[in-house]
Amino acid sequence: MPFTRKILTSIAVAAAIFFVIALWANWKDMVAALASFRWWVLPICLLLAFGNYVVRFFKWHYYVRILGIPLDRKLSLKVFFSGLLMSVSPGKFGEVFKSFLVKESVGTPISRSAPIVLAERFTDFVALAVMSLLGLAILPKEYRFLLWIAFGIIALTLVLVAWRSAMFRFINLLAHVPGFSSRTDKLHNAYQSVSSLIAPRPLMWATAISIGSWFFECLAFALVLWGFGNPLPLLPATFIYAFATIVGAIVMIAPGGTGPTEGVMVAFLCYRGLSNATAASATLVIRLCTLWFAVAVGMTTLFLNRDSFGKAAQRLEHEGNLDTENSCPGTEQP
């Protein structure tokens, strides 16, 4: 499926979800809640969301330097912000589009740079899990298993990455599986990249950067709630936003976490005493300020750099996938 169609599908899914939420919350009450919102805070929320993207860029470029990818800072910035276009992909793994742009720009194989996206998502996941611990005391016991699942995923990932001999044996076994035999070299290459990116020192630095970047959006969430006349202390606001984002990440089939994230946000805001309409309206506004603003930033960046990336985007549009390791003549092979 071409990537433009994927984005349109994600938009349609999000629209359907918000339509259901509006019916549940009573759309007339939602209109009244939105009319009472202090709309002058919206640009501040957008600026905070943009601050998240800027800080996350430094993590991306930090990983680029670790892997020795010959991408200068200016071009790296263009690649990163263009990749935000795919923030609505399931699990955000559509951001591997950045690897496609890197390959088109400097010839680095996708199998070498794509692990950066995995490391980005993993350290974001770790950061959000740590931030969620701040509100563990206000998390109802029946929901705590989700947080333990998150930490279980983190622990399992770290064990698998550190257990090099087992991973190499597993990759070698895949060589005997139809469809994987021709990809074992790429898998070895990708695993080497992942293990270097999630080594202890890079893991700590990247997680610290992620905590700082996601705090911008938690602050925006608190500001949105204040804008609706329902101020929430920063600690519970941070917990709700971080925990809802984790749930959206765990349900990886959801584009950009759409559905699970909104559901958790609305549920916890209602639990904190907000009306259904206000909880739904606040969730709508913060998701527009974060997820959908990211898509808009990515689309704008890609359009402004169409001379640099236009051919890459067109090729991906026609091919509809990212398995293009051999599509460029003269491209370095892993």
C-alpha positions as CSV (number, residue, x, y, z in Angstrom):
1,M,0.0,0.0,0.0
2,P,1.6,3.3,-1.0
3,F,2.5,5.5,2.0
4,T,0.1,8.3,1.0
5,R,-2.8,5.8,1.2
6,K,-1.5,4.6,4.6
7,I,-1.6,8.2,5.9
8,L,-5.1,8.7,4.5
9,T,-6.2,5.5,6.0
10,S,-4.8,6.5,9.4
11,I,-6.7,9.9,9.1
12,A,-9.9,8.0,8.3
13,V,-9.4,5.7,11.3
14,A,-8.7,8.7,13.6
15,A,-11.8,10.5,12.3
16,A,-14.0,7.4,13.0
17,I,-12.6,7.0,16.5
18,F,-13.2,10.7,17.4
19,F,-16.7,10.4,15.9
20,V,-17.5,7.5,18.2
21,I,-16.0,9.4,21.2
22,A,-18.1,12.5,20.3
23,L,-21.3,10.3,20.2
24,W,-20.4,8.9,23.6
25,A,-19.6,12.3,25.1
26,N,-22.6,14.0,23.4
27,W,-21.3,16.2,20.6
28,K,-23.3,19.2,21.7
29,D,-21.6,19.2,25.0
30,M,-18.3,18.8,23.3
31,V,-19.0,21.8,21.1
32,A,-19.8,23.8,24.2
33,A,-16.6,22.6,25.9
34,L,-14.5,23.6,22.8
35,A,-16.2,27.0,22.7
36,S,-15.1,27.6,26.3
37,F,-11.5,26.6,25.6
38,R,-8.8,29.3,25.9
39,W,-7.7,29.0,22.3
40,W,-4.8,31.5,22.8
41,V,-2.9,28.6,24.6
42,L,-3.0,26.5,21.4
43,P,0.1,28.1,19.8
44,I,2.0,27.5,23.1
45,C,1.0,23.9,23.0
46,L,2.1,23.6,19.4
47,L,5.4,25.2,20.3
48,L,5.9,22.7,23.1
49,A,5.2,19.8,20.8
50,F,7.7,21.3,18.3
51,G,10.2,21.4,21.1
52,N,9.7,17.7,21.6
53,Y,10.6,17.1,17.9
54,V,13.6,19.3,18.2
55,V,15.0,17.5,21.2
56,R,14.3,14.1,19.6
57,F,16.3,15.2,16.6
58,F,19.4,15.4,18.7
59,K,18.8,11.8,19.7
60,W,18.4,10.8,16.1
61,H,21.6,12.6,15.1
62,Y,23.4,11.1,18.1
63,Y,22.6,7.7,16.8
64,V,23.6,8.7,13.2
65,R,27.0,9.6,14.6
66,I,27.3,6.3,16.5
67,L,26.8,4.3,13.4
68,G,29.1,6.5,11.4
69,I,26.5,7.4,8.8
70,P,27.9,10.3,6.6
71,L,25.0,12.6,7.2
72,D,25.8,16.2,8.0
73,R,23.6,18.0,10.6
74,K,21.6,20.1,8.1
75,L,20.7,17.1,5.9
76,S,20.1,15.0,9.0
77,L,17.6,17.6,10.3
78,K,15.7,17.5,7.0
79,V,15.6,13.7,7.1
80,F,14.4,13.6,10.7
81,F,11.6,16.2,10.2
82,S,10.4,14.6,7.0
83,G,10.1,11.3,8.8
84,L,7.6,12.8,11.2
85,L,5.1,12.5,8.3
86,M,4.9,8.8,9.1
87,S,4.2,9.3,12.8
88,V,0.7,7.8,12.2
89,S,2.0,4.5,11.1
90,P,1.4,1.5,13.4
91,G,4.0,1.6,16.2
92,K,5.5,4.6,14.3
93,F,7.7,2.1,12.4
94,G,6.7,3.9,9.2
95,E,9.4,6.4,10.3
96,V,11.8,3.9,8.7
97,F,11.0,6.2,5.8
98,K,13.9,8.3,7.2
99,S,16.2,5.4,6.4
100,F,14.9,5.4,2.8
101,L,15.7,9.2,2.6
102,V,19.2,8.5,4.1
103,K,19.8,5.8,1.5
104,E,18.7,8.2,-1.3
105,S,20.9,11.0,0.1
106,V,24.2,9.3,1.0
107,G,23.8,5.7,-0.1
108,T,23.7,4.1,3.3
109,P,21.9,0.8,3.2
110,I,18.5,0.7,4.8
111,S,19.5,-2.3,6.9
112,R,22.2,-0.2,8.5
113,S,20.2,2.9,9.4
114,A,16.7,1.4,10.1
115,P,17.8,0.1,13.5
116,I,18.0,3.8,14.5
117,V,14.2,3.9,14.3
118,L,13.9,0.8,16.5
119,A,16.3,2.4,19.0
120,E,14.4,5.6,19.0
121,R,11.1,3.9,19.7
122,F,12.6,1.7,22.3
123,T,14.2,4.6,24.3
124,D,11.0,6.6,24.0
125,F,9.2,3.6,25.4
126,V,11.7,3.3,28.3
127,A,11.4,7.1,29.0
128,L,7.6,7.0,29.0
129,A,7.6,3.9,31.3
130,V,9.9,5.8,33.7
131,M,7.7,8.8,33.6
132,S,4.6,6.7,34.3
133,L,6.2,5.5,37.5
134,L,5.7,9.0,38.8
135,G,2.0,8.4,38.9
136,L,2.0,4.7,40.0
137,A,0.2,5.6,43.2
138,I,-2.8,7.0,41.4
139,L,-3.0,4.2,38.9
140,P,-5.9,1.8,39.8
141,K,-4.6,-1.7,40.6
142,E,-6.6,-3.3,37.8
143,Y,-4.5,-1.3,35.3
144,R,-1.1,-1.8,36.8
145,F,-0.5,-4.9,34.7
146,L,-0.1,-2.7,31.6
147,L,2.8,-1.0,33.2
148,W,4.4,-4.3,34.2
149,I,3.9,-5.5,30.6
150,A,5.8,-2.4,29.5
151,F,8.7,-3.1,31.8
152,G,8.6,-6.7,30.8
153,I,9.0,-5.7,27.1
154,I,11.9,-3.5,28.1
155,A,13.7,-6.2,30.0
156,L,13.1,-8.8,27.3
157,T,14.5,-6.5,24.6
158,L,17.6,-5.7,26.6
159,V,18.2,-9.4,27.3
160,L,17.8,-10.3,23.6
161,V,20.1,-7.5,22.5
162,A,22.7,-8.4,25.1
163,W,22.6,-12.2,24.4
164,R,24.6,-12.0,21.2
165,S,25.4,-15.7,20.8
166,A,21.7,-16.6,20.9
167,M,20.7,-13.8,18.5
168,F,23.4,-14.9,16.0
169,R,22.3,-18.5,16.2
170,F,18.7,-17.4,15.7
171,I,19.6,-15.3,12.6
172,N,21.6,-18.2,11.2
173,L,18.6,-20.5,11.7
174,L,16.6,-18.1,9.6
175,A,18.9,-18.8,6.7
176,H,17.1,-22.1,6.3
177,V,13.7,-20.5,6.3
178,P,12.3,-19.7,2.8
179,G,12.2,-16.0,2.3
180,F,14.9,-15.2,4.8
181,S,17.9,-17.1,3.3
182,S,18.8,-14.1,1.2
183,R,18.4,-11.6,4.1
184,T,20.6,-13.0,6.8
185,D,23.5,-10.6,6.0
186,K,21.1,-7.7,6.3
187,L,19.8,-9.1,9.6
188,H,23.3,-9.5,10.9
189,N,24.0,-5.9,9.9
190,A,20.8,-4.7,11.5
191,Y,21.5,-6.6,14.8
192,Q,25.0,-5.2,15.0
193,S,23.6,-1.7,14.6
194,V,20.9,-2.3,17.3
195,S,23.4,-3.7,19.8
196,S,25.6,-0.7,19.4
197,L,22.7,1.7,19.8
198,I,21.3,0.1,22.9
199,A,24.6,-0.4,24.7
200,P,24.5,0.9,28.3
201,R,26.0,4.4,27.6
202,P,23.9,5.2,24.5
203,L,20.9,3.8,26.2
204,M,21.2,6.1,29.2
205,W,21.9,9.2,27.2
206,A,19.1,8.5,24.7
207,T,16.6,7.7,27.5
208,A,17.5,11.0,29.3
209,I,17.0,12.9,26.0
210,S,13.7,11.1,25.5
211,I,12.5,12.0,29.0
212,G,13.3,15.7,28.3
213,S,11.6,15.6,24.9
214,W,8.4,13.9,26.0
215,F,8.1,16.2,29.1
216,F,7.4,19.0,26.6
217,E,4.2,17.2,25.4
218,C,3.2,16.3,29.0
219,L,3.5,20.1,29.8
220,A,1.4,20.8,26.7
221,F,-1.2,18.4,28.0
222,A,-1.4,20.1,31.4
223,L,-1.8,23.4,29.6
224,V,-4.6,22.1,27.5
225,L,-6.4,21.0,30.6
226,W,-5.9,24.4,32.1
227,G,-7.3,25.9,28.9
228,F,-10.5,24.0,29.5
229,G,-10.7,25.4,33.1
230,N,-9.8,22.1,34.6
231,P,-6.2,22.5,35.8
232,L,-4.5,19.3,36.8
233,P,-1.2,19.2,38.7
234,L,1.7,18.5,36.5
235,L,2.5,15.1,38.1
236,P,-0.9,13.4,37.3
237,A,-1.0,15.1,33.9
238,T,2.5,13.7,33.1
239,F,1.4,10.3,34.3
240,I,-1.8,10.2,32.2
241,Y,-0.1,11.4,29.0
242,A,2.8,9.0,29.4
243,F,0.7,6.0,30.4
244,A,-1.8,6.6,27.6
245,T,1.1,6.8,25.1
246,I,2.5,3.6,26.4
247,V,-0.8,1.8,25.9
248,G,-0.9,3.1,22.3
249,A,2.6,1.8,21.7
250,I,1.8,-1.7,23.2
251,V,-1.2,-2.0,20.8
252,M,1.1,-1.8,17.8
253,I,-1.6,-2.3,15.2
254,A,-3.1,1.1,16.0
255,P,-1.8,3.8,13.7
256,G,0.1,6.2,15.9
257,G,-1.6,4.6,18.9
258,T,-4.9,6.1,17.7
259,G,-7.7,4.6,19.6
260,P,-6.0,3.0,22.7
261,T,-4.2,6.3,23.5
262,E,-7.4,8.4,23.3
263,G,-9.4,5.8,25.2
264,V,-7.0,5.8,28.1
265,M,-6.7,9.6,28.2
266,V,-10.5,10.0,28.3
267,A,-10.9,7.3,30.9
268,F,-8.3,8.7,33.3
269,L,-9.6,12.3,32.9
270,C,-13.1,11.2,33.7
271,Y,-11.6,9.2,36.7
272,R,-10.1,12.5,37.8
273,G,-13.5,14.2,37.8
274,L,-13.7,15.8,34.3
275,S,-17.0,15.6,32.5
276,N,-17.2,13.3,29.5
277,A,-17.4,16.2,27.1
278,T,-14.4,18.1,28.6
279,A,-12.3,14.9,28.8
280,A,-13.0,14.1,25.1
281,S,-12.4,17.6,24.0
282,A,-9.1,17.9,25.8
283,T,-8.0,14.6,24.3
284,L,-8.9,15.8,20.8
285,V,-7.0,19.0,21.2
286,I,-3.8,17.5,22.6
287,R,-3.8,14.8,19.9
288,L,-4.1,17.5,17.3
289,C,-1.3,19.4,18.9
290,T,1.1,16.4,19.1
291,L,0.4,13.5,16.7
292,W,-1.3,15.3,13.9
293,F,0.9,18.4,14.2
294,A,3.9,16.1,13.7
295,V,2.3,14.8,10.5
296,A,1.8,18.3,9.3
297,V,5.4,19.3,10.1
298,G,6.7,16.2,8.3
299,M,4.6,16.9,5.2
300,T,5.7,20.5,5.1
301,T,9.4,19.6,5.5
302,L,9.1,17.0,2.7
303,F,7.4,19.5,0.4
304,L,9.9,22.3,1.1
305,N,12.7,19.8,0.3
306,R,11.0,18.2,-2.7
307,D,14.1,18.9,-4.9
308,S,16.2,16.8,-2.5
309,F,13.7,14.1,-1.6
310,G,11.0,14.4,-4.2
311,K,12.3,11.5,-6.3
312,A,12.6,9.3,-3.2
313,A,9.1,10.1,-2.1
314,Q,7.8,9.4,-5.6
315,R,9.6,6.1,-5.8
316,L,8.2,5.0,-2.4
317,E,4.8,6.1,-3.5
318,H,4.9,3.9,-6.6
319,E,6.6,0.9,-5.0
320,G,4.5,1.1,-1.8
321,N,7.1,-0.4,0.5
322,L,10.5,0.2,2.0
323,D,12.3,-2.9,0.8
324,T,14.3,-1.1,-1.8
325,E,17.8,-2.0,-0.8
326,N,18.8,-2.8,-4.4
327,S,16.7,-0.2,-6.1
328,C,19.5,2.4,-6.5
329,P,22.3,1.6,-8.9
330,G,25.7,2.0,-7.3
331,T,24.3,1.9,-3.8
332,E,26.6,0.3,-1.2
333,Q,25.5,-3.1,-0.2
334,P,25.7,-4.5,3.3
